[in-house]
Amino acid sequence: MSNVFIAFQANEDTRPIVEAILADNPEAQAEDQPAMVRVFAPGHMTINRSSIEDLIGRDFDLQELHINLITLSGHVEEDEERLTLSWDA
């Protein structure tokens, strides 16, 4: 099974986002690289708006992810509550 991944600029804004992704996706792993952090998981990963809000203590619009987004890999399904990356058919 191929990994899905998402990569963000490494900064204070993305730390809670990465933390929320890792908490919600037990198989996910973070890989720090120069100036970025890449989070990957086998086959499927979900980013939940509510998990990010819990960590940052304010409302969060998932469109805010795009401010620090570098790249991603996988089929994208997105609504106001979650963004899912998958290789599922």
Rosetta constraint file for C-alpha pairs under 8 A:
AtomPair CA 1 CA 42 HARMONIC 6.27 0.50
AtomPair CA 1 CA 43 HARMONIC 5.96 0.50
AtomPair CA 2 CA 42 HARMONIC 5.90 0.50
AtomPair CA 2 CA 43 HARMONIC 5.65 0.50
AtomPair CA 2 CA 87 HARMONIC 7.19 0.50
AtomPair CA 3 CA 40 HARMONIC 6.17 0.50
AtomPair CA 3 CA 41 HARMONIC 5.26 0.50
AtomPair CA 3 CA 42 HARMONIC 4.23 0.50
AtomPair CA 3 CA 43 HARMONIC 5.18 0.50
AtomPair CA 3 CA 44 HARMONIC 7.53 0.50
AtomPair CA 3 CA 87 HARMONIC 7.98 0.50
AtomPair CA 4 CA 40 HARMONIC 5.59 0.50
AtomPair CA 4 CA 41 HARMONIC 5.60 0.50
AtomPair CA 4 CA 42 HARMONIC 6.25 0.50
AtomPair CA 4 CA 43 HARMONIC 5.73 0.50
AtomPair CA 4 CA 44 HARMONIC 6.21 0.50
AtomPair CA 4 CA 45 HARMONIC 6.97 0.50
AtomPair CA 4 CA 72 HARMONIC 7.54 0.50
AtomPair CA 4 CA 73 HARMONIC 5.25 0.50
AtomPair CA 4 CA 74 HARMONIC 5.22 0.50
AtomPair CA 4 CA 85 HARMONIC 6.33 0.50
AtomPair CA 4 CA 86 HARMONIC 6.24 0.50
AtomPair CA 4 CA 87 HARMONIC 7.13 0.50
AtomPair CA 5 CA 38 HARMONIC 6.73 0.50
AtomPair CA 5 CA 39 HARMONIC 5.46 0.50
AtomPair CA 5 CA 40 HARMONIC 4.12 0.50
AtomPair CA 5 CA 41 HARMONIC 6.49 0.50
AtomPair CA 5 CA 45 HARMONIC 7.87 0.50
AtomPair CA 5 CA 72 HARMONIC 5.43 0.50
AtomPair CA 5 CA 73 HARMONIC 5.19 0.50
AtomPair CA 5 CA 74 HARMONIC 7.13 0.50
AtomPair CA 5 CA 85 HARMONIC 7.63 0.50
AtomPair CA 6 CA 38 HARMONIC 5.73 0.50
AtomPair CA 6 CA 39 HARMONIC 5.45 0.50
AtomPair CA 6 CA 40 HARMONIC 6.58 0.50
AtomPair CA 6 CA 69 HARMONIC 7.68 0.50
AtomPair CA 6 CA 70 HARMONIC 7.74 0.50
AtomPair CA 6 CA 71 HARMONIC 5.91 0.50
AtomPair CA 6 CA 72 HARMONIC 4.15 0.50
AtomPair CA 6 CA 73 HARMONIC 6.45 0.50
AtomPair CA 7 CA 36 HARMONIC 6.64 0.50
AtomPair CA 7 CA 37 HARMONIC 5.58 0.50
AtomPair CA 7 CA 38 HARMONIC 4.13 0.50
AtomPair CA 7 CA 39 HARMONIC 6.21 0.50
AtomPair CA 7 CA 69 HARMONIC 6.13 0.50
AtomPair CA 7 CA 70 HARMONIC 5.40 0.50
AtomPair CA 7 CA 71 HARMONIC 5.36 0.50
AtomPair CA 7 CA 72 HARMONIC 6.14 0.50
AtomPair CA 8 CA 14 HARMONIC 6.80 0.50
AtomPair CA 8 CA 36 HARMONIC 5.50 0.50
AtomPair CA 8 CA 37 HARMONIC 5.50 0.50
AtomPair CA 8 CA 38 HARMONIC 6.49 0.50
AtomPair CA 8 CA 68 HARMONIC 5.36 0.50
AtomPair CA 8 CA 69 HARMONIC 4.54 0.50
AtomPair CA 8 CA 70 HARMONIC 5.22 0.50
AtomPair CA 8 CA 71 HARMONIC 7.32 0.50
AtomPair CA 9 CA 14 HARMONIC 7.09 0.50
AtomPair CA 9 CA 35 HARMONIC 5.90 0.50
AtomPair CA 9 CA 36 HARMONIC 4.33 0.50
AtomPair CA 9 CA 37 HARMONIC 6.41 0.50
AtomPair CA 9 CA 68 HARMONIC 5.29 0.50
AtomPair CA 9 CA 69 HARMONIC 6.51 0.50
AtomPair CA 9 CA 70 HARMONIC 6.56 0.50
AtomPair CA 10 CA 14 HARMONIC 6.44 0.50
AtomPair CA 10 CA 15 HARMONIC 7.46 0.50
AtomPair CA 10 CA 35 HARMONIC 5.20 0.50
AtomPair CA 10 CA 36 HARMONIC 4.33 0.50
AtomPair CA 10 CA 37 HARMONIC 5.61 0.50
AtomPair CA 11 CA 15 HARMONIC 6.60 0.50
AtomPair CA 12 CA 16 HARMONIC 7.86 0.50
AtomPair CA 13 CA 17 HARMONIC 7.51 0.50
AtomPair CA 14 CA 18 HARMONIC 6.15 0.50
AtomPair CA 14 CA 68 HARMONIC 7.18 0.50
AtomPair CA 15 CA 19 HARMONIC 6.17 0.50
AtomPair CA 16 CA 20 HARMONIC 6.02 0.50
AtomPair CA 16 CA 52 HARMONIC 6.47 0.50
AtomPair CA 16 CA 55 HARMONIC 6.06 0.50
AtomPair CA 16 CA 56 HARMONIC 6.69 0.50
AtomPair CA 17 CA 21 HARMONIC 6.27 0.50
AtomPair CA 17 CA 52 HARMONIC 5.71 0.50
AtomPair CA 18 CA 22 HARMONIC 6.21 0.50
AtomPair CA 18 CA 30 HARMONIC 7.64 0.50
AtomPair CA 18 CA 39 HARMONIC 7.27 0.50
AtomPair CA 19 CA 23 HARMONIC 6.19 0.50
AtomPair CA 20 CA 24 HARMONIC 6.16 0.50
AtomPair CA 20 CA 47 HARMONIC 7.48 0.50
AtomPair CA 20 CA 48 HARMONIC 7.68 0.50
AtomPair CA 20 CA 51 HARMONIC 5.55 0.50
AtomPair CA 20 CA 52 HARMONIC 5.56 0.50
AtomPair CA 20 CA 55 HARMONIC 7.39 0.50
AtomPair CA 21 CA 25 HARMONIC 5.99 0.50
AtomPair CA 21 CA 28 HARMONIC 7.65 0.50
AtomPair CA 21 CA 45 HARMONIC 7.93 0.50
AtomPair CA 21 CA 46 HARMONIC 7.10 0.50
AtomPair CA 21 CA 47 HARMONIC 5.59 0.50
AtomPair CA 21 CA 48 HARMONIC 7.55 0.50
AtomPair CA 22 CA 26 HARMONIC 6.31 0.50
AtomPair CA 22 CA 27 HARMONIC 7.94 0.50
AtomPair CA 22 CA 28 HARMONIC 5.71 0.50
AtomPair CA 22 CA 29 HARMONIC 6.73 0.50
AtomPair CA 22 CA 30 HARMONIC 7.60 0.50
AtomPair CA 22 CA 39 HARMONIC 7.99 0.50
AtomPair CA 24 CA 46 HARMONIC 7.26 0.50
AtomPair CA 24 CA 47 HARMONIC 7.44 0.50
AtomPair CA 24 CA 48 HARMONIC 7.68 0.50
AtomPair CA 24 CA 51 HARMONIC 7.76 0.50
AtomPair CA 25 CA 41 HARMONIC 7.85 0.50
AtomPair CA 25 CA 45 HARMONIC 6.33 0.50
AtomPair CA 25 CA 46 HARMONIC 6.93 0.50
AtomPair CA 27 CA 41 HARMONIC 5.80 0.50
AtomPair CA 27 CA 42 HARMONIC 7.14 0.50
AtomPair CA 28 CA 39 HARMONIC 6.56 0.50
AtomPair CA 28 CA 40 HARMONIC 5.42 0.50
AtomPair CA 28 CA 41 HARMONIC 4.30 0.50
AtomPair CA 28 CA 42 HARMONIC 7.48 0.50
AtomPair CA 28 CA 45 HARMONIC 7.46 0.50
AtomPair CA 29 CA 39 HARMONIC 5.57 0.50
AtomPair CA 29 CA 40 HARMONIC 5.56 0.50
AtomPair CA 29 CA 41 HARMONIC 6.47 0.50
AtomPair CA 30 CA 37 HARMONIC 6.63 0.50
AtomPair CA 30 CA 38 HARMONIC 5.66 0.50
AtomPair CA 30 CA 39 HARMONIC 4.36 0.50
AtomPair CA 30 CA 40 HARMONIC 6.56 0.50
AtomPair CA 31 CA 37 HARMONIC 5.65 0.50
AtomPair CA 31 CA 38 HARMONIC 5.13 0.50
AtomPair CA 31 CA 39 HARMONIC 6.25 0.50
AtomPair CA 32 CA 36 HARMONIC 6.28 0.50
AtomPair CA 32 CA 37 HARMONIC 4.51 0.50
AtomPair CA 32 CA 38 HARMONIC 6.45 0.50
AtomPair CA 33 CA 37 HARMONIC 5.74 0.50
AtomPair CA 33 CA 38 HARMONIC 7.47 0.50
AtomPair CA 40 CA 45 HARMONIC 7.84 0.50
AtomPair CA 41 CA 45 HARMONIC 6.26 0.50
AtomPair CA 43 CA 86 HARMONIC 5.44 0.50
AtomPair CA 43 CA 87 HARMONIC 5.28 0.50
AtomPair CA 43 CA 88 HARMONIC 6.91 0.50
AtomPair CA 44 CA 84 HARMONIC 7.28 0.50
AtomPair CA 44 CA 85 HARMONIC 5.65 0.50
AtomPair CA 44 CA 86 HARMONIC 4.28 0.50
AtomPair CA 44 CA 87 HARMONIC 6.61 0.50
AtomPair CA 44 CA 88 HARMONIC 7.59 0.50
AtomPair CA 45 CA 84 HARMONIC 5.70 0.50
AtomPair CA 45 CA 85 HARMONIC 5.23 0.50
AtomPair CA 45 CA 86 HARMONIC 6.46 0.50
AtomPair CA 46 CA 82 HARMONIC 6.64 0.50
AtomPair CA 46 CA 83 HARMONIC 5.72 0.50
AtomPair CA 46 CA 84 HARMONIC 4.33 0.50
AtomPair CA 46 CA 85 HARMONIC 6.39 0.50
AtomPair CA 47 CA 82 HARMONIC 5.40 0.50
AtomPair CA 47 CA 83 HARMONIC 5.08 0.50
AtomPair CA 47 CA 84 HARMONIC 6.26 0.50
AtomPair CA 48 CA 52 HARMONIC 6.73 0.50
AtomPair CA 48 CA 81 HARMONIC 6.08 0.50
AtomPair CA 48 CA 82 HARMONIC 4.51 0.50
AtomPair CA 48 CA 83 HARMONIC 6.72 0.50
AtomPair CA 49 CA 53 HARMONIC 6.26 0.50
AtomPair CA 49 CA 60 HARMONIC 6.49 0.50
AtomPair CA 49 CA 61 HARMONIC 7.15 0.50
AtomPair CA 49 CA 62 HARMONIC 6.24 0.50
AtomPair CA 49 CA 80 HARMONIC 7.63 0.50
AtomPair CA 49 CA 81 HARMONIC 5.27 0.50
AtomPair CA 49 CA 82 HARMONIC 5.72 0.50
AtomPair CA 50 CA 54 HARMONIC 6.15 0.50
AtomPair CA 50 CA 60 HARMONIC 7.95 0.50
AtomPair CA 50 CA 81 HARMONIC 7.24 0.50
AtomPair CA 51 CA 55 HARMONIC 6.62 0.50
AtomPair CA 52 CA 56 HARMONIC 6.25 0.50
AtomPair CA 52 CA 60 HARMONIC 7.12 0.50
AtomPair CA 53 CA 57 HARMONIC 5.51 0.50
AtomPair CA 53 CA 58 HARMONIC 5.48 0.50
AtomPair CA 53 CA 59 HARMONIC 5.67 0.50
AtomPair CA 53 CA 60 HARMONIC 5.76 0.50
AtomPair CA 54 CA 58 HARMONIC 7.53 0.50
AtomPair CA 60 CA 64 HARMONIC 7.25 0.50
AtomPair CA 61 CA 80 HARMONIC 7.31 0.50
AtomPair CA 62 CA 80 HARMONIC 6.67 0.50
AtomPair CA 62 CA 81 HARMONIC 7.55 0.50
AtomPair CA 62 CA 82 HARMONIC 7.36 0.50
AtomPair CA 62 CA 83 HARMONIC 7.65 0.50
AtomPair CA 63 CA 67 HARMONIC 7.94 0.50
AtomPair CA 64 CA 68 HARMONIC 7.92 0.50
AtomPair CA 65 CA 69 HARMONIC 6.00 0.50
AtomPair CA 73 CA 85 HARMONIC 7.34 0.50
AtomPair CA 74 CA 85 HARMONIC 5.11 0.50
AtomPair CA 74 CA 86 HARMONIC 5.11 0.50
AtomPair CA 74 CA 87 HARMONIC 5.71 0.50
AtomPair CA 75 CA 84 HARMONIC 7.83 0.50
AtomPair CA 75 CA 85 HARMONIC 5.34 0.50
AtomPair CA 75 CA 86 HARMONIC 5.20 0.50
AtomPair CA 75 CA 87 HARMONIC 6.14 0.50
AtomPair CA 76 CA 83 HARMONIC 6.98 0.50
AtomPair CA 76 CA 84 HARMONIC 5.74 0.50
AtomPair CA 76 CA 85 HARMONIC 4.91 0.50
AtomPair CA 76 CA 86 HARMONIC 6.91 0.50
AtomPair CA 77 CA 83 HARMONIC 5.80 0.50
AtomPair CA 77 CA 84 HARMONIC 5.13 0.50
AtomPair CA 77 CA 85 HARMONIC 6.63 0.50
AtomPair CA 78 CA 82 HARMONIC 5.88 0.50
AtomPair CA 78 CA 83 HARMONIC 4.35 0.50
AtomPair CA 78 CA 84 HARMONIC 6.27 0.50
AtomPair CA 79 CA 83 HARMONIC 6.53 0.50
